[in-house]
């Protein structure tokens, strides 16, 4: 593109959204019609011409006129295409941010906004109507509009509008092919034209982020589904309590002060906590038959990655007392689904001079489509995020009739709205959305969901039993909030007090926020709008027809949420473990991560600082790549005691002799152990779960449900096949299952270790027999996958990462996928390791979630900080910056992170000036 071209900002218009991938939840974004058109119509050679590809490349040198600017804005890009912006006003800074992100990522931004608005059908046709219907029912866009109109500060709205103006300045005068090669392809099937960007498009993204980090909704469904096959004690076995004695919580001490009523990190807990007296609620043990809802959730595109126990992140901060720099070091690596391009966009936002007119000097990881920096640092403080995992969603069974829903003995009318879904190349569809006082009826969105609750064995029937119980979703994100305000407040924060003030507004999603500043202080704050239940603990669906359940008007007060400031131990670790001890009186969740990663990080820090040792930036980086398997350390000693008679299985068993439990990509021992672990889980637990939780297509012979009539011996069993996507099935092998198995190790005759005969395998009656069978099954599984010669085995050959373009590259003709996708890469690490390259043991070994970025912030000496992205800065498939960071990411390398003016100048390779 020639220099000195002109672009101008336009007025705001309609909206939409881009998706990323949750474990196995991408199918709904496949542009099948488009792919068929490419195959049947225009040839690849014509479509993927050099001119078509290069037409959308961004201009990165020279100058561009941008209407609405007050002064020049410099865009300095380094050799990886990472931009640093310099301006003289907030408005110019965010206008430029919108322009530059649109240059690199507008296709991603556009698909994302259509997703959050429930408008994918406008781009991709009738195949998206069901997804759009569910998303309209949730009402993300509606709530985002309410936030913008009624809740957000005027300064935030000005920044959002400036950002939108910058995006629209980029779009003005450009045809689809000039924006992205995907638009050129999309033009073959419909006449879609990108609409202008609006501020609400940016706000709605936070709703999608909150959805993916919503807490234990899937666990709530799964526990309910388990009641069809397991009793209450068995379900309890599979959801053990958090192991506080083994894995420390984030805040190791403190309580709500009886004097001030606020959380005090130095206070002593009383005995008035929830403990084991938590009320379970009237629905405990009720089989709500929620499998259809679970199936629907699997089809909803997710932007961040796996939900519930699968979604994780690491962050930790070490005081300067224990670092080689004498200032704090802060690390963060959020674990999300692998996406191409990466969810994150690295960027610096710099005011040339900090004034009342220009308040920002910050850099870090941003979201394309949203102004500001999400994770990073400014000139005074650094911060990181991990998912707190608070239980902010509840499912309510509702007794419904055509007149409304029952509540405290009276029928109340639904809150009803109608919405029209426009369909590319087809007729528009109108849907009706009904809400109760507990939220939208998610069961209205599918004919199957109308049957939810029909078989629930409850004493009192619904008024209209033909429709059974409807299911409503209550979720804190369906109330307007100030999280967008919090982003800008974090970017401007100068000390722990202003950091906490920003955290108070970060209502959804609830995140663990860690902190460090140039004065040497470190801290932690748990923010979020966390509900207070009238009764129940949110682990099972609740009765919606009684005021004895539901939520109290006000959430947990911010002043009562846990925090730490300069703890005596000198470091803080957050990795999705329990936030605070058992005596804390407010219920945050019953479904924490089980603390495997957090305890490993704490142990690594303690080992390093023991006897006066110091931690360096390189040490922090090395910790991020730690591959140690906690479950291997528990099981391998027992596996080595088992007498194996089969020569081939014994040969594989010997791989574990002397293994140090690290999961390097070239490790044969890691490959074999993880295969054994997978087979232990399948035999002990997977085959005993109901079909709704097992992998789709995997079938078992199970006892008939109805044996009341005469049934001959031959027909006592029935063939039953799993229903869940391989990436979301159970047992997934995460650290909840580590704890399940650890609790059973001392009970070798538990019924869980009993497994029926299958094929050539004999039945097992105890733990060691099941372990022996798992070792044999693993040997033959890897023989089929990797070959008979164990010297050729390696964990990386099993455990591979493939990066897929999120629309055209997910499915379709192989040639198209090869053009757009990248990989595979052989990875080390694994589930619940610090280097958390996650895989689902029920489905296979492929990587399904990853450390989506890594950073180590050298507080105070900012230019010695380091960072890396999973892919690259560009969303253009053939750009040099499409995946130019991936190889380094795979190898655990980090890039230098320039921040100061001189450092940025030295690293700059391209400079673009945006002019008024």
N, C-alpha and C positions, 0 to 999 in steps of 0.2 A: 504494500500500500504506500503511495507516495506521501511525502511529508507535507505539512501545512494544509491538510484537508480540513474541512469545516464540519462541525457537528453542533447542534443546538439542543437545549433541553426543552422538553415538551410538557404538556399537562399530564396529570395522572389519569390512569384508566383502570381496566379490569385486571383480574388476578389469576393465580395458579400455584404450582409447586413441584419440586423435584424429589424423587425417591432415591434411596439407597437400599441396601439389602439387609433384611433380618435373616436369621438362619432359615434358609429355605423359603423365604417369603417374597420372591421376586417375580413369580410367574405372571402376576397380574400386570406387569409393566412390559410385557413382550409385545412388540409391534409386529404381530404375525401378518396382518394384511400388508404392511409395508414390505416385509421380507418377500412375500409371495410376489408382490408387484416388481420388486427388483429382479427376481428370478425370471418371471414370465415376460416382463416388459423390457426395459432398457438393460443393456449388458453392463457387466461390471466395469469393463474398460471405459465405457463412456461415462458411467456414473462417477467412478472414482478417478476422474481425470485430475491432472496436476493443478489445472486452473481452478477446479471446483474445490479442491482441498485447500489450496493456498489463499483462496478468496477470503476466508474467515480469519486468517492469521492476524493477530493484533499488531498495530503500529507501536513500536517501542522506542523510536528515536525521532528527532525532529520536533515538530510542534503541531498542536491541534487547537483550534479555536473552540471554546466551550462556553456557550451562552450561559449567563448567570453567575459566572465567577467574579469575585471582587479583585482578585489578583492572580498572578501566576502560581501554578502548582507544578512542582518538579516530581516526576516519577522516575526513580532510580532503580534499575533492575540489576541483580547480580548475574553471575554465569549460570545460575539455576532458574532464572526468570522470576525470582522473588522480588516483589516491588517494595520500595520504601518511599512514602509520600511526604512531601514537604509543602506546607501551606501557611497562610497568615490569618486564617479564621476557621472556626469550627465548620461553618457552612461549606467553605471551599474544600476542607479536608474530607468531609463525608461525601460531598458531591464527586470529588475525584475518586474516592473509594468505590462508589457505585459504578463509575465509568470503567475503572480498571478491572474490577471483578467481572463486569459484563464482557469486557474484552476477552478474558480468559475462560469464563465459565457460564455464559448466559444460557446455553442449552440446559445445563444442570439446574440453574436457577429457575428456568421456565417450567421444566417438568416438575420440579419440587413445588412450586407455587400452585400448579394445577392439582397436585396430589393433596396439599393441605386444604385446598378449597373444594375438594370433591369434584373436580372438573377434568379428570383425565380423559373422559369420553370425548371432549372437545378436540383433543389432539389425536387420540388413538382409536376412536370408534366404539362400537357397541360392546366389545369385550370388556370394557372398563365400567359398565353401568353398575354392576353389583358392588364393585369397590367404591365407586362414587357414592352410591346410596348409603353404604355404611359410614363413609366419612362425612357425608352431609348429616347423618343422624347424630354423629358425635359433635358436629357443629364447631369445628376448630375455627373456621373462617369467621363465623358469626361472633364467637367470643373475642377473637382478635380485633374485630371491628369495634366491639363494645369497649375493649381496653383502650384502643386508640381514641375513641370519641369521649370517654368518660373518666379514665383512670390515669393515663400516662401524663407525665409532666409536660409543660409547654416546651422546655428545652429538648426533651426526648423527641417530641413530635417534629420540632424543627430539624433535628438531625436526621430523622427518618425521611422527612420530605426532601432534604438536601440529597440524601443517598438516592432516593427515587429519581430525582431530577438528573443525577449523574447517569443512572442506568438508561433513562429515556433519551439523554443526549447521545449515548452510544447507539441506541436503536434507530434514531431518527434518520430517515433516508436510506436505510439499509434493507435490502431484500433478505429473505431467509438464508440464501446461499452465502451471503456476505457475513452472516452471524455465526453459522456453524454448518459443517457438512451434513449433520443430521437433518437440518431443515431442508437442505437440498433433496435428501431422500424422502422426507415427509411430504414434500410437494408433489411427489409422484402419486400419492393416494388421496390427498384432499387439499383444499385451498387454505389451510390453516395459516394465519399470520400472527406473529407475536403481538400481544397487546402491550400497552404501556405499563410500566411498573408503578405500584402504589405503595405508600408506607405500610398499609395493612398486610401486603404480601410479605414484608419482612417480619412483622409481628407474628403472623401465623406460623412461621417456621418454629417458633418457640413451643407451640402446641404440639407439633410433630415430635420435637425433641422430648417434650414431657411424656408423650405417649410411649415412646420407646424406653423411657426410664421410669415407668409408672409404678414399679414395685412388684407385688406378688400376685397380680391378677391371674397369671397362668397357673401358679401354684394353688390358688383358690379353686380354680376349675379342676385341676388334676386331682386334688384331694377328694373333691366331690365325685369325680368319675371313678376313683378307686373304690368307693363304697359298693360298687356293683360286684366286686371280686374279693375285696379284702375287708377284714373286720377293723374295728377302731384301734385295737392294739397293733395290728400289722401296719396300719397307716402311720401310727405313732412311731413305729420302728423306722419307717422310711423318711420321717421328718424329725430327726432327733433334736434335742435342745442344743443351743450354741455351747461349745466347749470352753467356757470361760476360764477354767483352770489350765487349759492347754494353750489357748490362743487369746492373747490380751485384746480388749476392746481399744478403740482409738483413744478415748479419754479414760485413763486408768485411775479413777477416783473422782471425787467431787460429788455434789448433791445440790438439790434446790434448798436454799437457805431458809430456815424457819423464821429468820428475822426479816429478810428483805423480800422473800418470795421469788428470788431470782436464782438462776444456776450459779453456783460458786465452785470453781475447780478445786478449792482447798477445803470445802466443807466435808463433813463426815456423813456418809449415807445412813439414813435411819432404816428401821425394819418395816417401813410402811410401803415398800415397793410392791409391784404387781406380783412378783414371784410366781408361785404355782397356783395362785388364786384367780388367775385371769378367767373371766367368764367365757365359755365356749359358744354360748348362744343356742337358740332353740332349734337351729337347723343342723346341729352336729349329728352326723350319721345319716342325714337325708340324701338319697341319691337323686340329684336334680337332673340327671341325664343331660349334662351340658356339652356333650360331644359336638353337637352342631355348632354351638357358639365357638368352641375351640377350633373347629374346621374353618369357620369364617375368619377368625383372628389370624389363622395361618395364611390367609389370602390377602390380608391387608398389608400393603407395602410399608416397610419400616425404614427409617433413614439412618439410624445409628447402629443397629445390630440386635443381637439376641436379647430378649427381655428376661427379667427374673434372675435366677441364679447364674444364668449365662453372661449377663451383662456385667462387666467389671472394669476396673482400672486400678493402676497403682499411682500413688503419689506419696512422697515423703520429703521432709525437710530436716536438715541437721544444723544445729547451732554452730556458730563460728568457734565456739569453745572446742569443738571436735573436728574442725576442718583445717586443711593446709592453707586455706585462703584467709583464715581468721574471721571470715564473714559467712553467713549462712549459705548453704547449697540446697537447691530445691529441684526435685525431679518429678516428672509426670509422664505417664503414657496411658491414655484412655484406650480401653479394649472395645473395639467396635467391629462391625462386619467389614470385610475387605471390599472396597469400592474402587472403581476406576471412572473418573478421577477420585482421589481421596476426598473424604468428607471435609478435610481441613484445607484452608488456604492461608499460607504464611504471608505476613504483611507487617510493615511498620507504618504507623500514623504519627507524624511529627509536626508540631507547631514550630516554626522557626524561632519563635519567642513565646514563652508562656505568659499569656495576658488574660484579662477577663474576656476578651474576644476570641482567644484561641487557647484552649485549656488542656490540650492533649499532647503527650509525648510517650507513646506506648508502642509495643510491638509484640507479636505472638501469632497465635492461631485464630483465624477468623472463620466464619461460615459465609460462603458465597450466598448473597441475597440478604445479608444482614449487616448493618454498620457496626463498627466497634471491634474490639478484640475480646475473644471469649476466654482464652487461657494465655498467659504470658507475663509481661512485666511493664512497668512504666519507669520513670527516673527514680522513684522512691521505694516501690514495693514490687514483689513478685507473688503470683498466686497460681494454684493448680486446682483441678477438679477431679473427684471420683464420685461415682454414684452412691448416695447414701442408702438408697433402697427402701426408703420409708413407704409404708403401706398407705397409699393415697387413693386407692380404688377399692370399692366394694360392690359386689353383685347382690341385687335384691330380687327375691322372688315376689312377683306381684299377682294378686288375685284380680283378674280383669273381666270386664263384660263390655258389651257394646256401649254402655252408658259411661264407663270410666273404670276406675280402680278403687278397691276397697281400702279404707284407712280408718282405723279405730271405729269400725262398725258402720261407717258411712261411705257411700259411693261418691267419689270426687271426680269431676270431669278432667280428662286429659288436657294438657297444654298441647295444642296442635298447630303445626305449620306445614305448609305445602311448598315443595321446591321443584323446580324444573331442571332436568339434566339435559343439556344439549349434547347431541351425538354427531360426531363427524360422519358425514355420508349416510345419515339415518334420521329417523324421526325422534324428536325430543320425547323424553319420558318424565312424567310427573310422579313424585313420591309424596306420601304423607308421613310425617314424623310425629310420633306421640311421646309425650313425657309425663312422668309422674313426679311427685315431690322428691323422689330419689334419683331422678335423672332420665335420660332418653331410654326408650325401650329398644335395646339392641336386638331383641328377639324378633322384632318386626321386619328385619331385613332379609329374611329367607323363609321359604315355605317350610324348610326343615326346622328352623328355629321356632316356628309356631308350636311345635310339639314339645318344646322344652318344658319339663316338669310334669308331663301327662302321667308318667309312671311313678312320680314321687310318692312314696308310701307315707303320706301325712294323714293325720286324723281328720282334719276338717277340709272339705273340698272347696275348690274355687267356685265363685258364683257361676261361671261359665266353664264347666269342666271339659267341654269339647275342645276348648283352646288351651286348657291346662294353665300352668303358671307362665306368665310373661317374665322376662328378665330385664331389669333396669340396671344401668351403670351409674354409680355415683363416683365422681372423680373431682379432685380439687381443681384441676386445670379447666373444668367447665365453669369456673367462676372467674370473672375478670381480675387480673392481678398486675403487678408492677415489675415483673422480671425484666422487661426491656429497659426500664429505668435503671435497674441494678447493673446492667452491662456497662452503661456509661459511667455510673458511680464507681464501679470497680476500676475502670480505666483511669479515673481521676484521683483515686484514693491515695493518701499520703502517709497514713499511719494505721495502727490497728483499730483505732476508734472509727475512722472513716471507712475502713474495710468492713467492720461489723455493721455499720449503718447501711452500706451497700448490700451486705448479705441479708439483712432484714427484708429487703425488697425482692430478693431472689426466691420467690415463693414456689414456683414450679419450673422445672423438675427440682426436687430436693437433692442437693449435692453436698458432699463433704468439701469444704473450702480450706485449703492450707495456705499459709502466709509466711512471708519473710520480708524484712526491710533493711535498708542500708545502715540503720543504727544497730543492727545485730539481733533484733527481736524475731522470734518465730511464733506462730500461732495457728489455731484451728477454730473453725466455727461451723456448727451444724445449722443450716438455715432450712426454710421450707414451710409451706402451709400444710401442716400435718393434722389430720382430723382427730377429734376426741369422740369416741363412740359412747353411746348411751349404755350399751352392754355389748358383749361379744369382742372378739379379737381380730376379726377380719380374715380368718383363715378359711372360712366356709361361707357360702351364700347365706344371707339373713332374710327373715320374713319382712317384706315391705309393707305389710298391712297393719302393722302395730307400731305405735309411738314408743313402745318399749325398746325398739331398736332404732337404727339410724344414727345420725351424727348430731352432736351438740352444735349450737350456733357458732361458737368461736373455736378456732383451732388451738393447738398447743401454743401458748404465748411465746414469742421470740425470746423473752428474757429467761424462759425456763429451758431453752434448748442448750445442749452441752457445748462448751468451748474450752480451749486451753490457751494460755499465753506464757511463753517461756517456761515450760515444764522442767522440773529438776533433772529429768533423765537426759535432756538436751536434744531430743529429736521427737518428731511426730510422724507416724505412719498411718496412712489411710489406704485400704485396699479392699473395701466393701465388707469388712468385718463388722461386728457389733460396734456401735458408736460408744456405748457406755455400759456400765455394769448392771447386774440383775436387780439391784435395789433402786434403780431410777424409776420414779413413779409414773411417768408418761409412757404410753404404749407407742413406740415408733414403728415397730414391725415385729412379727414372729418369724420372719423369713430372711434373716441375715445371710450373707455369704459366711462360710464357716471358718474363715481366718487363716487358711493355709498360706496364701501369698503374704499377707500382712505379717504373720509370725516369722516367715522365712526372711523377709526384709529386715525385721527387727533383730533377728539373730545375726544376720550379716553385719549390721551396724554395730551391734554389741561386740562381735568378734573383732571388728576392726579397731574400735576405740578402747578395747581392753588394754590395761597397762599403759595408758597414755598415747595410744595410737591416734593417728589423724586420718581423716577421709578427704580424698582429692576428687576433683571433677572426674578423673578417669575411674576412680573407684565407684562413683555413682553410676557412671555409664556401664561399667562391668556388672554391677548389681542388676541393672535392667535386663541383662542378657542371661541371668541365672536360670539354668534349665533343670534344677534338681526336682525330682519327683518324690513328694512325701509319701504317697501311697506305695511306691516301690520300696522305700525304706522300711515300711511296715510289713509288706507281703513277701519280699524276696527271701528273707531268712526262713520263713515258713515253707516257701516253695522249694527251697534247696534241701529241706528235710524229707521230702516225699520221695519214696522209692519208685523209680520209673523203670519199667521193664523193657519198653519199646526202645530199641537202639536209636531210632531217628529222633524220638522225643527226648531221650536222654542227651543226645547231641545238642539239641536246642537248649535244654535246661542248663548245660554247661556254660552257655553264653552269659548266664547270670553270675557265675563264680567270679568274685572280685570286682564286679561292676560297682561303680561309685554312685549310681542312681542319677547321673546326669544324662540328659536327653539331647545329645549332639546329633546333627543330621546324619553323620556317618556311623552312628552306633547301631550295631546289630543287636546288642543286648536291649537297647531301648525299644527297638522294633518288636522283639519277641515279648518283652515284658508287657508292653501296651496291648499286644494281641491277647496275651493271657488275661490281663485285666478286663479287656472287653468281653472275653468269653466267661469270666467269672460273673460279671454283672448280668450277662444274658441268662446264664443257667440259674443263678440264685434269685434274681429279681425280675428280669425282663420277661421271661416266659410266664411269670405269675401275674403280670399286670393285665388289666382289661385291654381289649383291642384298640380302644380310643387313644391309648398312650403308646402302643407299639408301632414299629415301623410299617408303613404302608407296603402291602404285598408279602410280608413275612407271615406265614400261616402256621397255626398249631392245631393239634387235636385237643379239645378241651371238653370237660363234662357238659352234657346238655343242661340248659337252664331249667327246663321243664321235664321232670321225670315222674310227674304225678300219675301218668297213665302207664300201661304196660309197655316197657321198652326192653327189647332183647339185648343181650350182652354186646352184640356187634354194633348197636346203634346208641350206646351210652355216651359215645364221644361224637362231637360235631367239629367240622373244620371251621376255624375262625381266623380271619386275616386282619393284620394291623391296619390302622387308618391314618396314622400321622406321618407327616413329612419326615424324611430321614434326619434332617438337621434339627428337628424339634422334638423328636421322640425321646422316650425314657426307657432305661436309665441312661442319662447323658454322660455320666462318668465324672461330673464335677465334684467339688470338694464336699458337697452334701453327701455324696455316695462314699467318699473317703470316710466320713464320720459314721455312716451306716455300717460299713464293713468293720471299722475299728471297734464299734460297740459290740459286734457279734463275734469277734475273734476269740473271746474267752468262753464262748458257748458253741463248741464244735459240733454239738448234736442238735442245734437249732433247726426248726423246720425249714428255715430259709435255705439251708444247705442241702435240702433234699430235692432231687431233680429226677423226673421219670426217664426211663429208657427212651432212646431215640435213634433209629437207624442202627448203626453198628455200635453205638454207645450204650453202655449199661447204666442202669439207674444209680444214683448216688444217695447215700444215707447220712453222710456227715461232711464236715468241712474238708477234710483232707481228700476224700474221694472226689468231691466236686472240684477241688484245686487240680487234682491229677487229670480229671477229664478236661478241664479248661486248658491245661498245658498241652494235652494231646490235640484238642481242637485247634488251638492256636498254631501248633506246628503245621498242621495240614492246611490251615487257612493261609499261612505265609508261604507255604510251598506252592500253593496255587497262585498267589499274588507275586511272589518275588523269586520263585524257583527253588529247586531242591537243595542246591548248594548254599549252606548258611553263610559261607564266607562272602557271598555277594549281597547279603541282606544289609539294609541300612534303614534307620528311622526316616530319613528324608525321602526315600523312595516311596514310602507309604504316606508320609505326612507332607502333602504338597499344597502350595498356594497358587491358585490361578486368579488373576485379576480380570474381571469381566466388565466391559462397558455396560452401563446399567440399563440401556434400552436395546439398541440394535445388537449388542454383543452377547446377550444372555441366552438367547435361543435363535434358531434359524439355520440357514445353510452354513456348512462348515467353513467355506471360504470367507464368508462375511465375518464369522467369529474369529478366524485367524487374523483378519485384517485389523479388527478393532480390539481384540483381547491380547493380554500379555501373560507369559508364563508357560508352564509351571515352574516354580522355584521349590527346591527341596529345603524344608525348614527343620530346625531343631525346636526345642521348647515343647510345650504341651499344655493340656488342661490343668489349671490351678498351679502351674509353675509361674514364677515371676515373669519369665519370658512367655507370656500367656498366648501362645498360638493355639487357640482352642479347637477341639474336635469333638464330635458327638459319638460317644462309644456305641450307642444304639444303631447308628447309621453307617459308620465307617471312620476312616482316618484322615480324610481331607480337612484342610484348615477352613474353619467356618467363622472364626473371629480372631482378631489380631491386635497387637499394640498399634493403633492407627497412626500414631506419631510418637516420637520420644523427644524429650527435652531435658537438659540439665542447666539450670540457671545459676550463674555465678553472681550472686547478689552483690551489688556495689561495683563490681568490675564487669559490667554488663557485656563488654565486647569479648570476654572470655567464655561466655555462655555458648552452648551448643544445641543444635536441633536437627531434626530430620522429619520428613513426611513419608508416608507410605508410597505415594506415587510421585507427583510433581505438581508444579504450579498450574499447568495448562490442562484444560478439558478438551483441547483439539487433538484428535486421535493421532495425527502425524507430526505434531509439534515435537521439537527436541526436548521439551520440558513435560512431555506426557507421562513418562515413567523414569525420568532421569535420576531420581533419588532411590528407586526401589532396590537396586543391587546393594547400595550402601546400607539401606535399612535391613536387608536380609543378613548382612554381615555384622550388624550391630554397630556400624559406624555412625558418627554424627557430623554435621557440617558446622563450620564456624558461623556464629550468629552475630553479625554486625549490628550495632545499635547507635553508638555515638556518631556525630557528624563526620569526623575524620575517618573512622573505620568504614562507614557506609561509602564514603567517597573512594576509598581504596578498593572496595569490593565491587564497585559499580562497573558494569560493562555497557549498559544502554541507558540513555537518559532521554525521556520524553517530557516536553514542557506543555502543560495545558494552559491556554491563554484565554483571557476574557474576550 
